[in-house]
Structures are given as structure tokens and as C-alpha cells.
């Protein structure tokens, strides 16, 4: 078997050139399809009056959860958990 062919389960011999041609055709067809939509304008995202979300009263703070998290934190100061990034050897 030469380097320009691929043997798939010993049933098909496809040359590298055939694979390249097939890939090029797929990309060309895809590009042609995209060109059909290039003039279409569509806006994404949301426009909000402020950059902050409003507080949702339904999402009350779970004090039990906070107490458990702080109980497991090795270092803390007031309402903050102190975390240190590990130094990495470069």
C-alpha cells in the first residue's frame, strides 16, 4: 500500500487527493449556503435598562448553607473565605 491511499476495512481504497477534493466540495457547498443568508440582520442579546439584575425576593439567603460553607473553610475573615492560589513551577 502506498502513502497516498487509505484502506478502510480492506474494502475501499481512497486516495489522499480524493479526500482533499471531497473536503473542498463540502466547504464550497457550505460557503454557498451561507452566502444566501449574508444580508440577513439579526440582533442577539438583551437590552436592559441597567447592567445589574434586580433582586428577586424569592431567592432568599439560605443561612444554613452559608454556615456549613464557612464551617468547612480553612481560612476566613468576617464574611469572606480567604483562598490562596497555589504557586506553580514554570
N, C-alpha and C positions, 0 to 999 in steps of 0.2 A: 504494500500500500504506500503510495507516495504522500508527501506532506500536504498536498492540495485537496485531498479528499477526506471525507469523514464517513466512517462505516457505522451505521446505526442498526444494531441487531443483525448485521450481515445481510440486510435486505436492500438498502439504498446507498448508493454512492453519490454524494453531493459534493461538488467542487466548492472551494472557497469563493470563487468568482460567482457561482450561482447564489450562494448565501449573501454576498455583498449586493448583488443585483436585486434580490428579493427584499432585503432590508431597505435599500434605496427606494424601491417601488412603494413599500409600506409608508416610508417617511414622506414621499412625494404626494401620495394619496391623502395622507393625514393633513399635510400643509394645504392642499387644495380645499379640503373640507373646512379647515379653519378660516381660510380666506373668505368663505361665504358669510362669516359672522364678524369680520373685522370692523365693519361700520356700525355694528350694534353697540349701543352705550347702555351700560347697566351699572348702577351705583350700588356699592356694598357698604355694609356697616349701618350704624345708627347715629343720628344726630341727637344729642342730648343737650338740654339747656345748661347743665353744669357737668364738670368732669368727675363728680362724686355721685355715688349711689345713695339713694335715700335710705335711712334706717328703717328696716322692716321690723315692726313691733313683734311679729310672730317669732322672730329669731332671737329669743331671749338667751342671755348668757347662762350656760349650764355651770353653775359654781362647783358642783361635784366633779365635773370633768377637769376644770381648772385646778382644783385642789389635788386631784390624782396626778396631773401632769407635773405640777410643782413639787409634789412629794417625791417623784422619781427623778427630778432634775438634780444633777450633782452640784451645780453651782447656780445660785440665784441671788438677785438683789431686788428687793421690793417686788414689783410686778413683772420683772424681766428674768428670763433664763439666760445665763451667760454661757455662750458657746465659743469654743476656740477652734480655729481651723488647724488641722494637722499640718506640720511642715513637711514638705516633700523634697526628696533628693532629686536634683535635676541632672 
